[in-house]
Amino acid sequence: MRVAFTKMQGAGNDFVVLDETRGPLNLSPAQYRWLADRHFGVGADQILSVRPAPHPGVDFEYVIHNADGGEVENCGNGARCFVRYVHDAGLTPQRTVRVATRAGVLTLALQDDGRVTVDMGSPVFEPARVPFDPEGLAPRAEGGWQRWPLALPLAGEPVAWVAVLSMGNPHAVARVDDVDAAPVAQWGPAIEGHARFPRRVNAGFVQVVDRAHARLRVYERGAGETLACGTGACAAVVAGIRLGWFDERVDVDLPGGRLTIEWPLQTQGLTATVRMTGPAEPVFTGVVDVPDLR
Ligand SMILES: N[C@H](CCC[C@H](N)C(=O)O)C(=O)O
């Protein structure tokens, strides 16, 4: 199947954007995996499909598939690239766009400096429905919240203390002293696929530089370590605010670039929505023959 696409990136998290506003492509998980493959396909962390508005009140729908072909609920860097795409492609004259996703409706605004601000909705703090605590360990209370001990099936039987929350997609955030030395390659897969997370999880490793500055690496569900994770940056800042590490506006430096996250917990409470601002850039366009993989 001949498919036109636009390659985009937001802080180094990269995407293949497909325009399905004139009709669905009906791709299979295997075809999404092929598009994301960096050797046999185009190469991306996620595939973004731009679709017509499914109901009044929104301007578009956008659907996200991870590199492993699985559909997911939310993608922060993808949301910024989505709105840059629909504006640059002339699909809308608006600079503020409302888009329906599996995680709900997001409001996206193109800024004059070229960055994009996204209202990512409210975080969800579902109580831990499954016991996390390895033998004899209880949650560790800190600030106004707690972190959970997660026994990792690795040599030495380490325990990762994680804050667990959802930005529409699931996140487990561990604090580290130095992200450069964090065991992302070993602990990332062990946390992502841990039996305690039935739908797997995005594993964040956050270093607190000061109350307004964080460094972060994320081992993403279904994609592995990426150069940036927008929902991961939101989850790390929200967790850190609740645990007393951060003030309400934090610059997050990830390997691929900087995102600014704001969560006004003090003035608006736990249901306050999270605002993320960051870059969104086109890289190239192309046409590719996607094999008929089912
Ligand atoms: N791997 C994530 C989806 C993409 C999230 C990330 N690319 C972002 O910018 O939020 C998940 O499975 O939930």
The ligand as a Tripos MOL2 file, in Angstrom:
@<TRIPOS>MOLECULE
LIG
   13    12     1     0     0
SMALL
NO_CHARGES

@<TRIPOS>ATOM
      1 N1          5.0270    4.7770   25.1340 N.3       1 LIG1
      2 C1          3.8690    5.5230   25.6680 C.3       1 LIG1
      3 C2          3.1630    6.3060   24.5570 C.3       1 LIG1
      4 C3          3.9860    7.4330   24.0520 C.3       1 LIG1
      5 C4          4.3120    8.3890   25.1460 C.3       1 LIG1
      6 C5          5.4260    9.3700   24.8260 C.3       1 LIG1
      7 N2          5.9830    9.2860   23.4880 N.3       1 LIG1
      8 C6          4.9530   10.7720   25.1050 C.2       1 LIG1
      9 O1          5.4770   11.7180   24.4930 O.co2     1 LIG1
     10 O2          4.0680   10.9220   25.9590 O.co2     1 LIG1
     11 C7          2.8660    4.5420   26.2090 C.2       1 LIG1
     12 O3          2.8920    3.3870   25.8040 O.co2     1 LIG1
     13 O4          2.0520    4.9590   27.0320 O.co2     1 LIG1
@<TRIPOS>BOND
     1     1     2 1
     2     2     3 1
     3     2    11 1
     4     3     4 1
     5     4     5 1
     6     5     6 1
     7     6     7 1
     8     6     8 1
     9     8     9 2
    10     8    10 1
    11    11    12 2
    12    11    13 1
@<TRIPOS>SUBSTRUCTURE
     1 LIG1         1 GROUP 0 **** ****
